């Protein structure tokens, strides 16, 4: 179809800017002069995908090489997907508008379990067979990376190879191997065998999984594939690639601002938090590099806001000197700074002054649990006094709104812990009105946002069951009844999506059949409430003779083989077991800078923690 006709069809759907391309910063090359074409696929809408930092980094890095052309592909919303099918338009890349099936690589980033049917939808729209075994030719190769790859098994039948860990190096190594194999006339099978020898590459077809009832009996590599696949780690963040340019969208996206990564990893060890473990070890960028990269981005894009990205911004060891360095030019250029992910236990009046100078807005903190007992179980390592003192500092600084994140369904949680959320929020309200220094004539707003605990791979709570859907609703109702003032607002996540997320977070490759069945029944955009249909999913499980509760609600034993047992994300199973036992004893572990717990990630070098690791 010619571009003129295609553009006419864009105008028949909502937000045509999702599909037209041509934005400032997008890269267009002569396809006859490149050796490898890479379709970077984000299995969600343009607005969500264009906000993702990892895509921005790899898009720019790939395109810096003359022999690679990387283009962007996003999941078409339902209205345009229907138009595409009615007009025989295959899924295309934004830069060239060429069909995705003509590319060498079709690469997905897996950020969220609820996007899995979108992966199949995009392959289907592209005219690419869904199952890896049905794709016989060397190209297109369907590959995937991202945090969900730490348990890649539910998508194992659809993906040719997975990238474990950080992609800046391993992705290019695989592309170079592909070029070599293509020139040699190697088959897809020969390429995959060779690729499996690269650290950080997992080829699921080279592993045979046997089952014994609900449990896995064995995971056996074949064709010389490694018994354990190790994730890739970028060691020097100052020298790692970072783009000087972002593609600037035509339409508003979820995070419409420049983003500057300041470090990777986390020192905290919250026992429910997957990101805190799979991104270890901790590696910081220098303040000088951060400031220069942030200035380059703002100069190119014209953004007047930049967000400092990390798992816990206030744990960056040189935060105040960094802010001083940034303020040297952001004040002059009228660029505001956003500091997400602030910790309660290191939120100082001095930091508040810096934040207020940058931009006064609502502050967000994450106590996670309403009682000290449960905060100790999850290793949050903050006290009620610290929570109240932090809110007091914020109120004295002129803030009247705070948002607090909690979870329900955490291991060992009781009704007392649920009511404790409401009681803690009420104490903050009462404290505000007891202060002489509070902003006069202004009321306080305490927002309580509650998500449901989902047991995740590579955490101390990977062994724990999720509470039932009925119990999620009961606990949500209990919390709502415990809040008695309009000064506290309450929101929570949908129980049905939390349940399904729990199924896939600990699922094995038997779930591939369920995902395909659900997709063929019409399940797409499952992370969007207006599209999600639990009844269809339950029907898909029934058709495949699989009980979803066997994954979400079953307690995994310490000695059973986990679906992700053959994947190595640096932190050891031995450590997770030890932390799980400490949780049941309501015993905390200090953060990594106070004392190394020997998790296996070797954050501070062999001379410091290798003995424990």
C-alpha positions as CSV (number, residue, x, y, z in Angstrom):
1,X,0.0,0.0,0.0
2,X,1.4,3.5,-0.9
3,X,2.0,6.0,1.8
4,X,-0.8,8.4,0.7
5,X,-3.4,5.7,1.1
6,X,-1.9,4.6,4.4
7,X,-2.0,8.2,5.7
8,X,-5.6,8.5,4.8
9,X,-6.3,5.4,6.9
10,X,-4.4,6.9,9.8
11,X,-7.0,9.7,9.9
12,X,-9.8,7.1,10.5
13,X,-8.6,6.1,13.9
14,X,-7.8,7.7,17.3
15,X,-4.4,9.3,17.7
16,X,-2.9,8.8,14.2
17,X,0.3,10.3,15.5
18,X,1.0,6.8,17.0
19,X,1.6,5.4,13.5
20,X,3.0,8.1,11.2
21,X,6.7,8.4,12.4
22,X,8.9,11.1,11.1
23,X,9.6,12.7,14.5
24,X,12.6,14.8,15.3
25,X,15.5,12.5,16.2
26,X,14.2,9.4,14.4
27,X,16.8,7.7,12.2
28,X,16.3,7.0,8.5
29,X,18.9,5.1,6.5
30,X,19.3,3.7,3.1
31,X,18.2,0.1,3.5
32,X,20.4,-1.0,0.7
33,X,23.5,0.2,2.6
34,X,23.0,-1.6,5.9
35,X,23.7,-5.3,6.6
36,X,21.2,-5.8,9.5
37,X,17.7,-4.4,10.0
38,X,16.4,-4.6,13.6
39,X,12.7,-4.0,14.4
40,X,12.6,-2.9,18.0
41,X,9.1,-3.9,19.2
42,X,7.4,-2.5,22.3
43,X,4.2,-4.6,23.0
44,X,2.1,-1.7,24.1
45,X,0.9,1.6,22.8
46,X,3.2,4.3,21.3
47,X,2.6,6.5,24.4
48,X,3.9,3.8,26.8
49,X,6.7,2.6,24.6
50,X,8.1,6.0,23.8
51,X,8.4,6.6,27.5
52,X,10.7,3.6,28.0
53,X,14.4,4.5,28.6
54,X,15.8,1.1,27.5
55,X,14.3,1.5,24.1
56,X,15.8,4.9,23.7
57,X,19.3,3.7,24.7
58,X,19.3,0.6,22.4
59,X,17.7,2.5,19.5
60,X,20.4,5.1,19.5
61,X,23.2,2.6,20.1
62,X,22.2,0.3,17.2
63,X,21.8,3.2,14.9
64,X,25.3,4.6,15.7
65,X,26.6,1.7,13.7
66,X,26.6,2.2,9.9
67,X,25.8,-1.5,9.3
68,X,22.6,-1.6,11.5
69,X,19.3,0.2,11.0
70,X,17.1,-0.1,14.1
71,X,13.4,1.0,13.7
72,X,10.6,1.3,16.2
73,X,7.4,-0.7,16.2
74,X,4.5,-0.4,18.7
75,X,1.4,-2.4,19.3
76,X,-1.4,-0.9,17.2
77,X,-4.4,0.0,19.3
78,X,-7.5,-2.1,18.6
79,X,-9.1,0.4,16.2
80,X,-6.0,0.5,13.9
81,X,-5.4,-3.2,14.2
82,X,-8.9,-3.7,12.8
83,X,-8.1,-1.3,9.9
84,X,-4.9,-3.1,9.2
85,X,-6.6,-6.5,8.9
86,X,-9.5,-5.1,6.8
87,X,-7.0,-3.6,4.4
88,X,-4.3,-6.3,4.4
89,X,-1.7,-4.0,5.9
90,X,1.0,-5.9,7.6
91,X,2.6,-4.6,10.8
92,X,5.2,-2.0,9.8
93,X,8.1,0.0,11.3
94,X,7.6,3.7,11.8
95,X,10.8,4.9,10.1
96,X,10.6,3.1,6.8
97,X,7.0,1.8,6.9
98,X,8.4,-1.5,5.6
99,X,6.8,-4.7,6.8
100,X,8.3,-6.1,10.0
101,X,8.5,-9.6,8.5
102,X,11.2,-8.3,6.1
103,X,13.6,-7.5,8.9
104,X,16.5,-9.6,10.2
105,X,15.5,-9.2,13.8
106,X,12.2,-8.7,15.5
107,X,13.1,-7.8,19.0
108,X,10.6,-7.4,21.9
109,X,11.2,-5.7,25.2
110,X,9.2,-7.5,28.0
111,X,8.4,-5.1,30.7
112,X,5.2,-6.5,32.1
113,X,3.6,-10.0,32.1
114,X,0.2,-8.6,31.0
115,X,1.8,-7.7,27.6
116,X,2.3,-11.3,26.5
117,X,-0.7,-11.5,24.2
118,X,0.4,-8.3,22.5
119,X,3.6,-10.0,21.5
120,X,1.5,-12.7,19.7
121,X,-0.7,-10.0,18.2
122,X,2.2,-8.1,16.7
123,X,3.7,-11.3,15.3
124,X,0.3,-12.2,13.8
125,X,-0.2,-8.7,12.3
126,X,3.3,-9.0,10.8
127,X,2.5,-12.3,9.1
128,X,5.2,-14.1,11.2
129,X,4.4,-17.6,12.5
130,X,3.8,-17.5,16.2
131,X,5.8,-20.5,17.2
132,X,9.6,-20.6,17.0
133,X,9.5,-24.2,15.6
134,X,7.4,-23.0,12.6
135,X,9.9,-20.3,11.6
136,X,12.5,-22.4,9.7
137,X,14.5,-19.6,8.0
138,X,17.4,-17.7,9.6
139,X,15.4,-14.5,9.4
140,X,13.4,-12.9,10.8
141,X,14.7,-13.9,14.2
142,X,12.3,-13.2,17.1
143,X,14.3,-12.2,20.2
144,X,13.4,-10.6,23.5
145,X,14.9,-8.9,26.5
146,X,13.8,-6.9,29.5
147,X,13.0,-7.7,33.2
148,X,10.3,-10.4,32.4
149,X,13.1,-12.5,30.8
150,X,14.2,-13.5,34.3
151,X,11.3,-15.9,34.0
152,X,11.1,-16.3,30.2
153,X,9.3,-19.7,30.3
154,X,5.7,-18.7,29.5
155,X,6.9,-17.3,26.2
156,X,9.5,-20.0,25.5
157,X,7.7,-21.5,22.6
158,X,7.4,-18.2,20.7
159,X,10.9,-16.6,21.1
160,X,14.0,-17.8,19.3
161,X,16.4,-16.4,21.9
162,X,16.3,-14.2,25.0
163,X,18.8,-11.6,26.2
164,X,19.4,-11.9,29.9
165,X,20.5,-8.8,31.8
166,X,21.7,-5.6,30.2
167,X,21.7,-5.4,26.5
168,X,24.2,-2.8,25.4
169,X,27.0,-5.4,24.7
170,X,25.3,-8.7,24.2
171,X,22.8,-7.5,21.7
172,X,25.6,-6.3,19.4
173,X,27.5,-9.5,19.8
174,X,24.5,-11.5,18.7
175,X,24.0,-9.2,15.7
176,X,27.6,-9.6,14.7
177,X,27.2,-13.4,15.0
178,X,24.1,-13.2,12.8
179,X,26.1,-11.3,10.1
180,X,28.7,-14.0,10.2
181,X,26.3,-16.9,10.0
182,X,24.3,-15.2,7.2
183,X,27.4,-14.7,5.1
184,X,28.4,-18.4,5.8
185,X,25.0,-19.6,4.7
186,X,24.4,-21.2,8.2
187,X,20.9,-22.4,9.1
188,X,18.8,-21.0,11.9
189,X,19.5,-24.0,14.0
190,X,23.3,-23.6,13.5
191,X,23.0,-19.9,14.4
192,X,21.1,-20.6,17.6
193,X,23.6,-23.2,18.7
194,X,26.4,-20.7,18.3
195,X,24.4,-17.9,19.9
196,X,23.8,-20.0,23.0
197,X,27.6,-19.9,23.7
198,X,27.5,-16.1,24.2
199,X,27.1,-15.1,27.8
200,X,23.7,-13.6,28.4
201,X,21.9,-15.5,25.6
202,X,19.2,-18.0,26.4
203,X,17.9,-20.2,23.6
204,X,14.8,-22.0,25.0
205,X,14.6,-24.6,22.3
206,X,18.0,-26.0,23.5
207,X,16.5,-27.0,26.8
208,X,14.3,-30.0,27.5
209,X,11.9,-29.6,30.4
210,X,10.2,-32.6,32.1
211,X,7.4,-32.4,34.6
212,X,6.3,-34.4,37.6
213,X,2.7,-33.3,38.2
214,X,2.7,-29.6,39.1
215,X,6.5,-29.5,39.7
216,X,9.4,-29.6,37.2
217,X,11.3,-32.8,37.2
218,X,14.3,-31.7,35.2
219,X,15.7,-29.0,32.9
220,X,18.3,-30.5,30.6
221,X,20.4,-28.6,28.1
222,X,21.3,-30.1,24.7
223,X,23.6,-29.4,21.8
224,X,26.3,-28.1,24.2
225,X,24.1,-25.3,25.5
226,X,25.3,-24.2,29.0
227,X,23.6,-25.7,32.0
228,X,23.1,-22.2,33.5
229,X,22.8,-19.0,31.5
230,X,24.3,-16.0,33.1
231,X,23.0,-12.5,32.7
232,X,25.1,-9.8,31.2
233,X,26.3,-6.8,33.3
234,X,27.7,-3.4,32.2
235,X,30.5,-2.8,34.7
236,X,31.4,0.8,34.1
237,X,28.4,3.1,33.9
238,X,30.4,6.2,33.0
239,X,31.7,4.4,29.8
240,X,28.4,2.7,28.9
241,X,26.5,4.1,25.9
242,X,24.0,6.8,26.6
243,X,22.1,8.7,23.8
244,X,22.7,12.4,23.2
245,X,19.4,12.5,21.4
246,X,15.9,11.2,22.0
247,X,13.2,10.9,19.4
248,X,10.8,13.7,20.2
249,X,7.2,12.5,19.8
250,X,4.4,14.5,18.0
251,X,1.8,13.5,20.6
252,X,1.8,13.5,24.4
253,X,3.4,10.3,25.9
254,X,3.2,8.9,29.4
255,X,6.6,10.4,30.5
256,X,7.0,13.3,28.2
257,X,10.4,14.6,29.4
258,X,14.1,13.9,29.2
259,X,15.3,11.0,31.3
260,X,18.8,10.7,32.8
261,X,19.9,7.4,34.4
262,X,22.1,7.9,37.4
263,X,22.8,4.4,38.6
264,X,21.7,0.8,38.3
265,X,21.0,-1.7,41.0
266,X,19.7,-1.3,44.6
267,X,21.3,-1.5,48.0
268,X,18.0,-2.2,49.9
269,X,16.9,-5.8,49.6
270,X,13.2,-5.4,50.0
271,X,12.1,-9.0,49.9
272,X,9.2,-8.5,47.5
273,X,11.0,-6.4,44.9
274,X,12.3,-8.1,41.8
275,X,14.0,-5.1,40.3
276,X,16.0,-4.6,43.5
277,X,17.6,-8.0,42.9
278,X,17.8,-8.6,39.2
279,X,19.5,-5.3,38.5
280,X,22.3,-5.9,41.0
281,X,25.2,-5.1,41.4
282,X,25.0,-1.4,42.3
283,X,26.9,0.8,39.8
284,X,26.8,4.6,39.8
285,X,27.6,7.2,37.2
286,X,29.7,10.2,38.2
287,X,28.0,13.5,38.7
288,X,30.0,15.0,35.9
289,X,28.9,12.4,33.4
290,X,25.2,12.7,34.5
291,X,25.2,16.5,34.2
292,X,26.8,16.5,30.7
293,X,24.5,13.8,29.4
294,X,21.4,15.6,30.8
295,X,22.5,18.9,29.3
296,X,23.0,17.2,25.9
297,X,19.6,15.7,26.0
298,X,17.8,18.9,26.9
299,X,19.7,20.9,24.3
300,X,18.7,18.5,21.5
301,X,15.1,17.7,22.5
302,X,14.0,21.1,23.9
303,X,12.5,19.4,26.9
304,X,12.1,21.7,29.9
305,X,12.0,18.8,32.4
306,X,14.5,16.1,33.2
307,X,13.9,13.1,35.4
308,X,16.7,11.4,37.3
309,X,16.1,7.7,36.9
310,X,17.1,4.9,39.3
311,X,15.4,2.5,41.7
312,X,16.1,4.8,44.7
313,X,17.3,8.3,43.7
314,X,18.1,9.4,47.2
315,X,20.5,6.4,47.6
316,X,22.8,7.9,45.0
317,X,25.9,8.6,47.1
318,X,26.6,12.0,45.5
319,X,23.1,13.3,45.2
320,X,23.5,16.8,46.7
321,X,26.7,17.6,44.7
322,X,24.9,16.3,41.6
323,X,22.0,18.6,42.2
324,X,24.3,21.5,42.7
325,X,26.0,20.7,39.4
326,X,22.7,20.3,37.6
327,X,21.2,23.5,39.1
328,X,24.2,25.4,37.6
329,X,22.6,25.1,34.2
330,X,19.0,24.1,34.7
331,X,18.2,27.4,36.5
332,X,19.7,29.4,33.7
333,X,18.0,27.2,31.0
334,X,14.7,27.1,32.9
335,X,14.7,23.3,33.1
336,X,13.0,21.6,36.0
337,X,14.2,18.5,37.7
338,X,12.1,15.5,38.8
339,X,13.4,13.2,41.5
340,X,11.2,10.1,41.7
341,X,11.9,7.1,44.0
342,X,12.8,9.0,47.2
343,X,13.5,7.0,50.4
344,X,11.8,7.9,53.7
345,X,14.9,7.1,55.7
346,X,17.2,9.5,54.0
347,X,14.9,12.4,53.2
348,X,16.5,15.4,54.9
349,X,15.5,19.0,55.2
350,X,18.5,19.9,53.1
351,X,17.3,17.6,50.3
352,X,13.8,19.1,50.6
353,X,15.2,22.6,50.1
354,X,16.8,21.4,46.9
355,X,13.6,19.7,45.7
356,X,11.6,22.8,46.5
357,X,14.0,24.9,44.5
358,X,13.6,22.5,41.6
359,X,9.8,22.2,41.6
360,X,7.3,22.1,44.4
361,X,4.8,19.3,43.8
362,X,3.3,16.3,45.6
363,X,5.8,13.9,47.3
364,X,5.5,10.1,47.0
365,X,6.9,7.6,49.5
366,X,6.5,3.8,49.9
367,X,6.1,2.5,53.4
368,X,4.7,-0.7,51.7
369,X,3.1,-2.0,55.0
370,X,1.0,-0.5,57.7
371,X,2.7,-2.1,60.8
372,X,6.3,-2.3,61.9
373,X,6.0,-6.1,62.2
374,X,5.2,-6.5,58.5
375,X,7.7,-3.9,57.4
376,X,10.3,-6.0,59.2
377,X,9.0,-9.1,57.4
378,X,9.5,-7.5,54.0
379,X,12.9,-5.9,55.1
380,X,11.7,-2.4,54.4
381,X,14.0,-1.1,57.1
382,X,12.0,2.0,58.0
383,X,10.2,2.8,61.2
384,X,6.9,4.6,61.8
385,X,8.8,7.5,63.4
386,X,10.9,7.9,60.2
387,X,7.7,7.9,58.2
388,X,6.1,10.6,60.4
389,X,9.3,12.6,60.6
390,X,9.6,12.6,56.8
391,X,6.0,13.8,56.4
392,X,6.6,16.5,59.0
393,X,9.7,17.7,57.1
394,X,7.6,17.8,53.9
395,X,4.8,19.8,55.6
396,X,7.2,22.2,57.2
397,X,8.6,22.8,53.7
398,X,5.2,23.9,52.4
399,X,3.9,20.6,51.0
400,X,0.3,19.7,51.9
401,X,0.0,16.5,49.7
402,X,1.8,13.2,50.2
403,X,1.1,9.9,48.4
404,X,1.9,6.6,50.1
405,X,2.3,3.3,48.4
406,X,1.4,0.1,50.2
407,X,0.9,-3.6,49.3
408,X,-1.7,-6.0,50.5
409,X,-1.4,-9.8,50.5
410,X,2.2,-9.8,51.7
411,X,3.4,-13.0,53.3
412,X,2.3,-13.3,57.0
413,X,-0.1,-10.4,56.6
414,X,-3.0,-10.2,59.0
415,X,-6.1,-8.0,59.3
416,X,-4.2,-6.0,61.9
417,X,-1.7,-5.1,59.2
418,X,-4.4,-4.0,56.8
419,X,-6.1,-1.8,59.4
420,X,-2.6,-0.5,60.2
421,X,-2.4,1.2,56.7
422,X,-5.5,3.3,57.6
423,X,-4.1,4.0,61.0
424,X,-0.7,5.2,59.7
425,X,-2.4,7.5,57.2
426,X,-4.6,8.9,59.9
427,X,-1.6,9.6,62.1
428,X,-0.1,11.6,59.3
429,X,-3.3,13.6,59.0
430,X,-3.4,14.2,62.7
431,X,0.2,15.2,62.9
432,X,-0.3,17.8,60.1
433,X,-3.1,19.5,62.1
434,X,-1.1,19.4,65.3
435,X,1.8,21.3,63.7
436,X,2.3,25.0,64.4
437,X,4.6,25.3,61.3
438,X,2.0,23.8,58.8
439,X,0.9,25.9,55.8
440,X,-1.9,28.1,57.1
441,X,-5.4,27.8,55.6
442,X,-4.6,24.7,53.6
443,X,-5.9,21.2,54.2
444,X,-3.9,18.1,53.9
445,X,-4.3,15.3,51.4
446,X,-2.9,11.9,52.1
447,X,-3.2,9.5,49.1
448,X,-3.1,5.8,49.8
449,X,-2.4,3.6,46.8
450,X,-2.5,-0.1,47.3
451,X,-1.3,-2.8,45.0
452,X,-1.6,-6.6,45.5
453,X,1.5,-8.6,46.2
454,X,2.7,-10.8,43.3
455,X,5.4,-13.3,44.1
456,X,8.2,-12.8,41.6
457,X,11.1,-14.8,40.4
458,X,14.5,-14.0,41.9
459,X,13.2,-12.6,45.1
460,X,13.1,-14.1,48.7
461,X,9.3,-14.3,48.3
462,X,9.4,-16.3,45.0
463,X,8.4,-19.4,47.1
464,X,5.3,-17.7,48.6
465,X,1.7,-18.1,47.4
466,X,-0.4,-15.2,46.3
467,X,-3.7,-14.7,48.1
468,X,-6.9,-15.7,46.3
469,X,-9.0,-13.3,44.3
470,X,-11.7,-13.5,46.9
471,X,-9.3,-12.7,49.6
472,X,-7.9,-9.7,47.7
473,X,-11.4,-8.2,47.5
474,X,-12.0,-8.9,51.2
475,X,-8.8,-7.1,52.3
476,X,-9.5,-4.2,50.0
477,X,-13.0,-3.9,51.5
478,X,-11.5,-4.1,55.0
479,X,-9.1,-1.3,54.3
480,X,-11.8,0.9,52.8
481,X,-14.0,0.5,55.9
482,X,-11.0,1.4,58.1
483,X,-10.6,4.8,56.5
484,X,-13.0,7.3,58.1
485,X,-11.9,10.7,56.8
486,X,-12.0,12.5,53.4
487,X,-8.5,13.7,54.0
488,X,-7.3,10.2,53.0
489,X,-8.0,9.1,49.5
490,X,-7.7,5.4,48.5
491,X,-7.0,3.7,45.3
492,X,-6.1,0.1,44.5
493,X,-5.1,-2.3,41.6
494,X,-7.6,-4.6,40.0
495,X,-7.7,-8.0,41.7
496,X,-8.2,-9.9,38.4
497,X,-5.1,-8.5,36.7
498,X,-3.0,-9.0,39.8
499,X,-4.1,-12.7,39.9
500,X,-3.1,-13.2,36.2
501,X,0.2,-11.4,36.7
502,X,0.9,-13.8,39.6
503,X,0.2,-16.8,37.3
504,X,2.7,-15.7,34.6
505,X,5.3,-14.4,37.1
506,X,5.9,-17.9,38.3
507,X,4.8,-19.8,35.3
508,X,6.6,-22.4,33.2
509,X,6.5,-23.1,29.4
510,X,3.3,-25.1,29.6
511,X,1.6,-21.6,29.7
512,X,2.6,-20.9,26.1
513,X,-0.5,-22.9,25.0
514,X,-2.7,-20.8,27.3
515,X,-1.3,-17.5,26.0
516,X,-1.9,-18.6,22.4
517,X,-5.4,-19.8,23.1
518,X,-6.3,-16.6,25.0
519,X,-4.9,-14.5,22.1
520,X,-7.0,-16.4,19.5
521,X,-10.0,-15.8,21.7
522,X,-9.5,-12.1,21.5
523,X,-7.3,-11.3,24.5
524,X,-5.0,-8.3,23.8
525,X,-3.9,-5.2,25.8
526,X,-4.6,-7.2,29.0
527,X,-2.9,-4.5,31.0
528,X,-5.6,-2.0,30.1
529,X,-8.8,-2.3,32.1
530,X,-11.1,-1.5,29.2
531,X,-9.6,-4.5,27.2
532,X,-9.0,-7.1,30.0
533,X,-11.4,-10.0,30.1
534,X,-10.7,-12.5,32.8
535,X,-13.5,-14.8,31.7
536,X,-11.8,-15.4,28.4
537,X,-8.5,-16.2,30.2
538,X,-10.2,-18.6,32.5
539,X,-11.8,-20.3,29.5
540,X,-8.3,-20.5,27.9
541,X,-6.9,-22.2,31.0
542,X,-9.8,-24.7,31.0
543,X,-9.3,-25.5,27.3
544,X,-5.6,-26.2,27.9
545,X,-6.5,-28.3,31.0
546,X,-4.3,-26.1,33.2
547,X,-5.3,-24.8,36.7
548,X,-4.0,-21.2,37.0
549,X,-4.0,-21.4,40.8
550,X,-1.3,-24.1,40.6
551,X,1.0,-21.3,39.7
552,X,-0.3,-18.3,41.7
553,X,-1.5,-19.9,44.9
554,X,0.8,-22.8,45.4
555,X,3.7,-22.5,47.9
556,X,7.0,-23.6,46.2
557,X,9.3,-25.7,48.3
558,X,13.0,-24.6,48.8
559,X,14.3,-27.8,47.1
560,X,12.0,-28.0,44.1
561,X,13.3,-27.0,40.6
562,X,11.9,-23.6,39.8
563,X,11.0,-22.7,36.2
564,X,13.9,-20.2,36.1
565,X,16.4,-22.5,37.8
566,X,18.7,-22.6,34.8
567,X,18.9,-18.8,34.6
568,X,21.5,-16.9,36.7
569,X,20.9,-13.3,37.7
570,X,23.9,-13.1,40.0
571,X,21.9,-13.4,43.3
572,X,21.9,-17.0,44.5
573,X,19.0,-19.2,45.4
574,X,20.8,-20.0,48.7
575,X,20.5,-16.3,49.6
576,X,16.8,-16.1,48.7
577,X,16.1,-19.1,50.9
578,X,18.0,-17.5,53.8
579,X,16.1,-14.3,53.4
580,X,12.8,-16.1,53.2
581,X,13.6,-17.7,56.5
582,X,14.6,-14.4,58.1
583,X,11.2,-12.9,56.9
584,X,9.3,-15.6,58.8
585,X,11.4,-14.7,61.9
586,X,10.5,-11.0,61.3
587,X,14.2,-10.2,61.1
588,X,15.7,-7.5,58.9
589,X,18.9,-7.4,57.0
590,X,20.9,-4.1,56.8
591,X,21.3,-2.4,53.4
592,X,24.3,-3.3,51.4
593,X,26.3,-0.2,52.3
594,X,26.0,-1.0,56.0
595,X,26.8,-4.7,55.8
596,X,27.2,-7.2,52.8
597,X,24.7,-10.0,53.1
598,X,26.5,-12.2,50.6
599,X,23.8,-12.2,47.9
600,X,26.1,-13.3,45.2
601,X,26.1,-10.1,43.1
602,X,29.6,-9.1,44.3
603,X,28.7,-5.4,44.3
604,X,31.9,-4.1,45.8
605,X,34.6,-6.3,44.4
606,X,36.1,-9.6,45.4
607,X,38.1,-8.2,48.2
608,X,35.0,-6.9,50.0
609,X,32.2,-9.4,49.6
610,X,33.4,-12.3,47.4
611,X,33.9,-14.6,50.5
612,X,30.3,-14.2,51.5
613,X,29.0,-14.4,48.0
